[in-house]
Amino acid sequence: MRLHATAGVLLALVIALTSLAPAPAAAQEEGDENQMRVVTVTTFQVPFYDRGKVFPFMRKYFMPGSQLNPNVLSYRVMWHNWGADASEVIVMAEYDDITKIEAPCGQPCDDYFEAHPQPEEGDEGWEDFRAGQEAFQKYYAHHRDEIYVSPLAASKIEGEMRGPVGMPDEDDEEM
C-alpha cells in the first residue's frame, strides 16, 4: 500500500513530456545537474468523523514507505483545514528523477516493516489494525494520482530562492 504511479502508460507519457520541457534558467547552484523535480500528488476524501481511524493507520502502515524512502526528496501529507472541501487529503512526494517513483525503498523500509509488522488475525492489535485498514481502503479506493514537473528555477524551497524573481532578463534563458 505504498504511494506509486498508477500505470506504466502514464509513466511513459510523463517521461516523454519531461524530455520536451524547456530547460530552466541557469540560476541553479553550480553542480546541481537536475534542474527539474517530479512531484506526485495523490488526493482522496476522508470526512472528519473517520480521520481518527484513517490517519493512525496511515502513519504506521502507509506513510513510512515514502518517509523512509531515500528516493523521496520531500514528502508531505496535508488535510484540508478550511474552505469548501474540508474532507480532502493530499499526499505529495518529490523526486529528482521520474524513474525513482517506482524505485524500491530498500533497507530503511525493510527495517521499519520488520519492526512494525502488520498484525495477523488473532494477534494483539488485529481489531484496531483491521478497523484502520478498512477505513483507509474505503476512502483511498477512490483516490486520484497526478504527476507534475516542477522547474527549480521557479521555486523557493525551505526559504531558498532557486531562480530569479520576476521575468528573466533578456539575456537569460526562459523557464
Residue, then its C-alpha position, 0 to 999 in steps of 0.5 A: m500500500r505504498l504511494h506509486a504511479t498508477a500505470g506504466v502508460l502514464l509513466a511513459l507519457v510523463i517521461a516523454l513530456t519531461s524530455l520536451a520541457p524547456a530547460p530552466a534558467a541557469a540560476q541553479e547552484e553550480g553542480d546541481e545537474n537536475q534542474m527539474r523535480v517530479v512531484t506526485v500528488t495523490t488526493f482522496q476524501v476522508p470526512f472528519y468523523d473517520r480521520g481518527k481511524v484513517f490517519p493512525f493507520m496511515r502513519k504506521y502502515f502507509m506513510p513510512g514507505s515514502q518517509l523512509n524512502p531515500n528516493v523521496l526528496s520531500y514528502r508531505v501529507m496535508w488535510h484540508n483545514w478550511g474552505a469548501d472541501a474540508s474532507e480532502v487529503i493530499v499526499m505529495a512526494e518529490y523526486d529528482d528523477i521520474t524513474k525513482i517513483e517506482a524505485p524500491c525503498g530498500q533497507p530503511c523500509d525493510d527495517y521499519f516493516e520488520a519492526h512494525p509488522q502488520p498484525e495477523e488475525g488473532d494477534e494483539g492489535w488485529e481489531d484496531f489494525r483491521a478497523g484502520q485498514e478498512a477505513f483507509q481502503k474505503y476512502y483511498a479506493h477512490h483516490r486520484d494520482e497526478i504527476y507534475v514537473s516542477p522547474l527549480a528555477a521557479s521555486k523557493i524551497e525551505g526559504e531558498m530562492r532557486g531562480p530569479v524573481g520576476m521575468p528573466d532578463e533578456d539575456d537569460e534563458e526562459m523557464 
